[in-house]
Amino acid sequence: MASAEQLWQSVRREAEAIAAGDPVLAASLEQSILRHADLGGALAQQIGQRLGAKDDDRARFAGVANEAFAAAPDLVGAASLDLAGIVDHDPATTALLPPLLNFKGYVALQAFRVSNWLWQCGRRDFALLMQSASSERLQVSIHPSASIGTSVFLDHATGIIIGALSTIGDGVTILQNVTIGRTAENPARAPRIGRFVLLSSGASVIGDIGVGDFAKIGAGAVVTRDVPAGCTAVGVPARLTNCPEHAIPA
């Protein structure tokens, strides 16, 4: 697994090659990639540009992202794993630079990581402001109290809602229009999504339930009960299919 610095050097080489071959893109790549010393700086600018509607807002969001990355370098490490994970998960993606610059799901996930850091630091109003901006500008709303692992891929990243206290493991892929959230009857408990789970488009996972490792949730499924590891859940309400012979409870 490449380190964050090795991944950043790969991104820079991709940017340098494109800038050399396409003068139209050279200036923008200088601003977005080549003038930055590390991935954290480039990410902070992307977060500011994507979340901010005005120059002051862009500077404010970029500034707090830089603050978070300096105080918690593991956030940049997680961002590196997320970026590498997109190349691993998406057969249409073969380079690192395109998702960094063009995939709004990637930026939304890194903005969440900053908002989660703010939440844990007690700066909850700013954390909720970042959630609101991401929801409005990127169509991805992730509550800052959620917990999300690494190598996570938000594919197409439109209409995604991840509610308060939700937990998502490493290597999860989430497609468009997915909802993960609590019920009014039990607001203290939220869904727990295991590792390497696939949540297909339009799926809803609701309530105090667990989805086991390597499970698959079908398109449009409404899941309100546990899904054991390795099983597939389809339909409304969801039913289990393709379970391993000895399914492990979520």
Steps between C-alpha positions, in 0.01 A plus 500: 500500500648834395551762769322836487821662374551238229140541386543878493810470282302281260227764485760770428653297217159454344433873526839592354445269203156644426620859542786438258265359238203734540578871546132573562511294821848602610394810696219326687723204586761740635237647734332176600798262523849616411528799733414287803764327711286199590165330457356682802552840337340389174208341685441811710472707184261249343281506810495879501421524130227237507325601823528877480258706292698824551869584534470558875329164548760324286782648704326409828441136404849460355649656813326266741593201281866604512468536877352150531764339280781665695356394836398149392730362226306173505225686312738536204591133537131409481459724194789318332339163565166630371664625179688176442180311579314673216754365250459155656118508505417680173600321177447827308767678706866424431671814635502695826463856372149478345319393820693754706392786273170379355324252731279699734443193715869494585501866603176454696656212693809704587281795603318257731830391653578865579151557643536185712830634636325828585217308667742308718678825589173649624463741205162362411345808342775520239476124447127529427568797271733281295236226484244751378736637234584151377131413481419816305801510269588130455170320575674290767386544862706318763438588862830588672431253783510205259800268489645398161796274430757531224509394133134604477359589157196724449424418136302762303439663840162663453219477753707321765386542861694352792335586829628570848685221684513273193808279473657392170797266472801491270469434130129579469355614166191724509314587181261788435179569697593283797357579845649372826325621813321453829132460582294740709416212733867436585705812424789391721594211270602522134596247232839330514639416158784246491810484282493471120122533477332612176202734537334521159311799360185602684556267795381598849648353818295614796505440874699319766634232265829357381614416149778241509831503317489441122120523489322651200190720513308499173372803310193653665504257792358613834693329778358511853647176638851363541679372191753225582851513357520397135125512437314703239187695597247593231144631481255702707509399776836339443534123500825305516645301213833349395609453860805287578421156635601614847407866499656702777250728678560872458 
